[in-house]
Amino acid sequence: MTQTQRPDFHRFHNGSKVALPFSDAEYEARLAGLRAIMGETGVTAAIFTSMHNIAYYCGFLYCAFGRPYGLVVTDTECVTISAGIDAGQPWRRSFGDNITYTDWQRNNYWCAIASVVGQGAVVGYEGDHMSLVQATAMDSFLNPAARVDMAQATMTQRLMKSPAEIMLIRAGAAAADVGGYAIKEAVCAGAREIDVAMAGRDAMEAHIAREFPDAEYRDTWVWFQSGLNTDGAHNPVTGRVLQRGDILSLNTFPMISGYYTALERTMFVETVDPASLAYWEANIAAHELGMRLLKPGVSCAEVTAGVNALFEERDLLQYRSFGYGHSFGVLSHYYGREAGLELREDIDTVLEQGMVISMEPMITIPEGQPGAGGYREHDILIITEDGNENITHYPYGPEFNVVAA
């Protein structure tokens, strides 16, 4: 075969469409919302490059491995752009059309996009994701009449969860609880962090496979930390051996079709000393107050101020590690962020019915002080008409989470 016979891109619709995380009607509704945004901003072709927006609008969650992926949406089309290495899988697992680009010459990705977008369009893009290199290529291949950053508008759309999304998030929270109970069973003096983490991960993956037989399974994980390793929320699992009296941090993260949920709990091995217990109980008080504050009409900043006041009254505010919670939806530890719904001083978003948010206060007491370690509780709450519904059911506190041998 000569070079001239090799296509820059083609449609490789291998096999039939499979069951997606949501119905066609759900994706149509999301695209209708997107097209309304496009109409308001004058965008004639939107190009998405992030895992979270591509998954949100068409159901396909890509694995980049150094290759670019995309989703092009116009007033009539919804087309994923995928690398040849994935063959027909992006077609089968996406809503709408799919074009496969080849790697026989550089920038075939943009050739494929140009075949849908054309020249001189008003192009929407994600300013918080598209690299400078790709932005330059976009200008070169598409010659857009104008570029419009759609990152903020699409993030705002994703903040409001549909009933179908809330059902999936509920299922994720239940899977996180399954992992929590498996971890509790595995905790004992002499076990390694990695052994305990694997028990929780395996239990969640088996549960998800039973509950979602048509899903794809990837990326469920556990961070289980002990002793000094509890000082940060995202510290990796190690081979440290658990000892009697250790503070523990249980963190389970099931992933279902791109949707992440979480359970996080403070625990102790066999016994808890008085200084540690006092810090733990103070953080629980902050957690319970924060959950009471989550209701429609209250801003993220106001919730944050309320929890801050409790910590300040107890002279603990200086030990706070980060904001008190965040949105849930199409996100994980390596893609996605709905930063407009985080419980921080600088976020003025007002809570509304249909939003989903965590409450997860954490304080870290430095090594060398009595009660040293990181204390964190984490529940997921759905904002309702007049308050919230907590969909996390694994218990928190010393009565349940001082784990005897």
C-alpha positions in Angstrom: 0.0 0.0 0.0 1.4 3.4 -1.0 1.3 6.5 1.2 -1.3 8.0 -1.0 -3.7 5.1 -0.3 -3.5 5.6 3.4 -6.4 7.7 4.8 -5.9 10.5 7.2 -9.1 9.5 9.0 -12.0 7.1 8.4 -15.1 5.8 10.1 -14.4 2.4 11.6 -17.8 1.5 13.0 -16.8 -2.0 14.1 -19.7 -3.9 15.8 -22.8 -2.4 17.3 -23.4 0.2 19.9 -23.4 -1.1 23.5 -25.3 -0.1 26.6 -24.0 3.3 27.7 -24.1 4.7 31.3 -27.2 6.7 30.5 -30.1 6.6 28.0 -30.2 8.3 24.6 -32.7 10.7 26.1 -30.2 11.7 28.8 -27.5 12.5 26.3 -29.9 14.3 24.0 -30.9 16.5 27.0 -27.3 17.3 27.8 -26.5 18.2 24.2 -29.6 20.4 24.1 -28.3 22.2 27.1 -24.9 22.6 25.4 -26.4 23.8 22.2 -28.3 26.4 24.1 -25.0 27.6 25.6 -23.5 27.6 22.1 -26.4 29.7 20.8 -26.0 32.2 23.6 -22.3 32.6 22.9 -22.4 32.4 19.1 -20.4 29.2 18.9 -21.1 27.2 15.8 -18.8 24.2 16.6 -17.6 23.1 20.0 -14.4 21.1 20.4 -14.0 19.3 23.7 -10.7 17.7 24.6 -11.1 16.8 28.3 -12.1 13.3 29.5 -14.9 14.7 31.7 -16.7 16.8 29.0 -16.3 14.1 26.4 -17.7 11.5 28.8 -20.5 13.9 29.9 -21.8 14.7 26.5 -21.4 11.3 24.8 -20.5 8.6 27.3 -17.0 7.8 25.9 -14.2 7.8 28.4 -10.9 7.8 26.6 -7.4 6.5 27.5 -5.1 9.1 25.9 -1.7 7.4 26.4 -0.1 10.4 24.7 -2.6 10.8 21.9 -5.2 13.5 21.6 -9.0 12.8 21.7 -11.9 15.0 21.0 -15.6 15.5 20.7 -17.0 17.9 18.1 -20.6 19.2 18.6 -22.4 21.4 16.1 -26.1 22.2 15.8 -26.7 18.8 14.1 -23.7 16.6 14.9 -22.0 14.9 17.8 -18.8 13.2 16.7 -16.0 11.7 18.8 -12.5 11.8 17.4 -10.4 8.9 18.4 -7.0 7.3 17.7 -6.7 4.2 15.5 -5.2 2.2 18.4 -8.7 2.0 20.0 -10.3 0.6 16.8 -14.1 0.4 17.1 -14.3 0.7 20.9 -14.9 4.5 20.8 -17.8 4.0 18.3 -19.4 1.3 20.4 -19.2 3.3 23.6 -20.3 6.7 22.5 -23.5 8.5 21.7 -23.4 9.8 18.1 -20.9 9.4 15.4 -17.2 8.6 15.5 -14.2 9.3 13.3 -10.9 7.4 13.7 -7.7 9.3 12.8 -4.6 7.4 11.7 -1.0 8.0 12.7 0.5 7.7 9.2 1.2 11.5 9.2 1.3 14.2 11.9 -1.8 16.1 12.8 -4.4 13.7 11.3 -6.3 14.4 14.5 -6.9 18.0 13.3 -7.6 16.8 9.8 -10.4 14.7 11.2 -11.8 17.6 13.3 -11.6 19.9 10.3 -13.7 17.5 8.3 -16.6 18.2 10.7 -16.0 21.8 11.6 -14.8 23.3 8.3 -13.1 26.7 8.0 -14.0 30.0 9.6 -16.3 28.7 12.3 -16.8 30.3 15.7 -15.1 27.6 17.7 -15.7 26.8 21.3 -12.9 25.1 23.3 -11.9 24.3 26.9 -9.4 27.0 28.0 -8.6 25.1 31.1 -7.6 21.9 29.2 -6.4 22.7 25.7 -2.6 23.1 25.5 -0.8 25.9 23.8 0.5 23.4 21.2 -3.0 22.2 20.3 -4.4 25.7 20.4 -1.9 26.7 17.7 -2.8 23.7 15.7 -6.5 24.5 16.0 -5.9 28.0 14.6 -3.8 26.5 11.7 -6.2 23.8 10.6 -9.6 25.5 11.3 -8.8 29.2 10.8 -11.6 30.0 13.2 -13.5 33.3 12.9 -13.3 33.5 16.7 -12.5 31.3 19.7 -14.8 31.1 22.7 -13.7 29.5 26.0 -16.6 27.2 27.1 -14.9 25.7 30.2 -16.8 27.7 32.7 -20.2 27.4 31.0 -20.0 23.6 30.6 -18.8 23.2 34.2 -21.8 25.1 35.4 -24.1 22.9 33.3 -22.5 19.8 34.9 -23.1 21.1 38.4 -26.8 20.4 38.2 -27.4 16.6 38.3 -30.2 14.9 36.4 -32.3 12.2 38.2 -30.3 9.6 36.2 -27.0 11.0 37.4 -28.2 11.0 41.0 -29.2 7.3 40.7 -25.7 6.5 39.5 -24.1 8.6 42.2 -26.2 6.8 44.8 -25.0 3.5 43.5 -21.4 4.7 43.7 -21.9 5.8 47.3 -23.2 2.3 48.1 -20.1 0.8 46.5 -17.9 3.0 48.6 -19.6 1.7 51.7 -18.9 -1.9 50.6 -15.2 -1.0 50.3 -15.3 0.6 53.8 -16.7 -2.5 55.4 -14.1 -4.7 53.7 -11.3 -2.5 54.9 -12.6 -2.6 58.4 -12.5 -6.4 58.3 -8.9 -6.3 57.0 -7.5 -3.9 59.6 -5.3 -5.4 62.3 -1.9 -4.8 63.8 0.7 -6.4 61.6 -1.2 -5.9 58.3 0.4 -3.7 55.6 -1.4 -0.6 54.2 -1.3 -2.2 50.7 -2.9 -5.4 52.0 -5.8 -3.5 53.5 -6.2 -1.3 50.5 -6.4 -4.3 48.1 -9.2 -5.8 50.2 -11.3 -2.7 49.8 -10.6 -2.3 46.1 -11.4 -5.9 45.3 -14.6 -5.8 47.2 -15.8 -2.7 45.4 -14.8 -4.0 42.0 -16.7 -7.2 42.6 -19.7 -5.3 43.8 -19.7 -2.9 40.8 -19.4 -5.8 38.4 -22.5 -7.4 39.9 -24.6 -4.2 40.0 -23.5 -3.0 36.5 -23.0 -6.0 34.3 -22.9 -3.9 31.1 -20.3 -1.3 32.3 -16.6 -1.1 31.6 -14.5 -1.6 34.8 -11.5 0.6 35.5 -9.9 3.0 37.9 -11.6 2.1 41.2 -9.0 2.6 43.9 -8.3 2.9 47.6 -6.0 5.2 49.6 -5.5 3.7 53.0 -2.9 5.4 55.2 -1.6 4.9 58.7 0.4 6.9 61.2 2.4 9.8 59.7 1.1 8.8 56.3 -2.4 10.2 57.3 -1.2 13.8 57.2 -2.3 14.4 53.6 -5.6 13.6 51.9 -4.0 12.2 48.8 -0.9 10.4 50.1 -0.2 7.1 48.3 -0.5 3.6 49.8 2.7 2.2 51.1 4.0 -1.1 52.7 3.9 0.4 56.2 2.9 -2.2 58.8 0.0 -1.2 61.1 0.7 -1.0 64.8 -1.6 -0.9 67.9 -2.7 2.7 68.5 -2.1 3.9 64.9 -4.3 6.5 63.5 -5.7 5.3 60.1 -7.3 7.1 57.2 -9.8 5.0 55.2 -10.5 6.3 51.7 -12.5 4.3 49.1 -13.1 5.5 45.6 -15.3 3.5 43.3 -15.4 4.5 39.7 -18.6 3.7 37.6 -18.5 4.8 34.0 -16.5 7.9 34.7 -18.4 8.8 37.9 -16.3 8.9 41.1 -17.7 8.7 44.6 -15.9 8.5 47.9 -16.0 7.4 51.5 -13.4 8.7 54.0 -13.1 7.9 57.6 -10.7 8.3 60.5 -9.9 5.0 62.3 -7.6 3.7 65.0 -6.0 0.3 65.5 -7.4 -1.3 68.8 -7.1 1.8 70.9 -7.2 5.6 70.8 -5.3 7.9 73.2 -7.0 10.9 74.9 -5.3 13.6 72.8 -6.2 11.9 69.6 -9.7 11.3 70.7 -10.2 15.0 71.5 -9.0 16.0 68.0 -11.2 13.3 66.4 -14.3 14.4 68.2 -13.6 18.1 67.3 -13.4 17.2 63.6 -16.6 15.1 63.9 -18.3 18.2 65.4 -17.2 20.2 62.4 -18.4 17.5 60.1 -21.8 17.4 61.6 -22.1 21.2 61.7 -21.1 21.3 58.0 -23.7 18.8 57.0 -26.4 20.8 58.8 -25.3 23.9 56.9 -25.7 22.3 53.4 -29.1 23.5 52.1 -30.5 25.5 49.2 -29.9 29.3 49.2 -26.6 29.1 51.2 -23.4 29.9 49.4 -20.2 27.8 49.5 -18.4 30.7 51.3 -21.1 30.9 54.0 -20.9 27.1 54.7 -17.1 27.5 54.9 -17.4 30.4 57.3 -19.6 28.5 59.6 -17.2 25.5 59.9 -14.3 27.9 60.2 -16.0 29.5 63.2 -16.2 26.2 65.0 -12.6 25.4 64.4 -11.5 28.9 65.4 -13.5 28.7 68.7 -11.6 25.5 69.5 -8.3 27.0 68.5 -7.9 24.4 65.7 -8.4 26.5 62.5 -4.6 26.6 62.0 -4.7 22.8 61.5 -7.2 22.9 58.7 -5.8 21.2 55.6 -8.1 22.3 52.7 -11.6 23.3 51.8 -14.5 21.4 53.3 -16.1 19.7 50.3 -16.7 19.6 46.6 -19.1 18.6 43.8 -19.6 15.0 42.6 -20.2 13.9 39.0 -17.9 13.1 36.0 -14.6 13.4 37.8 -11.8 11.4 39.3 -8.3 11.7 40.7 -6.8 12.4 37.3 -9.5 14.2 35.3 -12.4 16.5 35.9 -13.1 19.2 38.5 -16.3 21.1 39.1 -14.4 23.9 40.8 -17.4 26.2 41.0 -18.9 24.0 43.7 -16.2 23.8 46.4 -16.6 24.7 50.0 -14.0 27.4 50.2 -13.9 31.1 51.2 -13.5 32.3 47.6 -16.4 30.4 46.1 -19.7 32.2 46.1 -21.9 29.6 44.3 -25.3 29.3 46.0 -26.4 25.7 46.7 -29.4 24.6 44.7 -31.6 21.5 44.6 -30.1 18.8 42.5 -26.5 19.6 43.3 -24.4 16.9 44.9 -21.6 17.8 47.3 -19.4 16.3 50.0 -18.7 17.5 53.5 -15.2 16.5 54.5 -13.4 18.6 57.1 -9.8 17.6 57.8 -7.3 18.8 60.4 -3.7 17.7 60.5 -1.7 17.7 63.8 2.0 17.8 63.1 4.3 14.9 64.0 5.8 15.2 67.5 2.7 16.6 69.1 0.2 14.5 71.1 -2.5 13.3 68.8 -0.4 13.7 65.7 -2.0 12.7 62.4 -4.7 13.6 59.9 -8.4 13.5 60.9 -11.0 13.4 58.1 -14.6 12.3 57.7 -16.4 12.4 54.3 -20.0 12.0 53.4 -21.8 12.7 50.1 -25.0 14.8 50.2 -27.7 15.6 47.7 -29.2 19.1 48.0 -32.9 18.7 48.3 -35.8 21.2 48.2 -35.4 22.2 51.9 -32.1 20.6 53.0 -30.0 17.6 52.1 -30.0 13.9 51.9 -26.9 12.0 53.1 -26.3 9.0 50.8 -23.2 7.8 52.7 -24.2 5.1 55.3 -20.9 3.8 56.6 -20.7 5.0 60.3 -18.2 7.5 61.5 -16.7 8.1 64.9 -14.9 6.2 67.7 -17.7 3.8 68.6 -17.5 2.1 65.2 -14.0 2.9 64.0 -11.6 1.9 66.8 -10.9 -1.5 65.2 -10.2 -4.3 67.6 -8.1 -7.3 66.7 
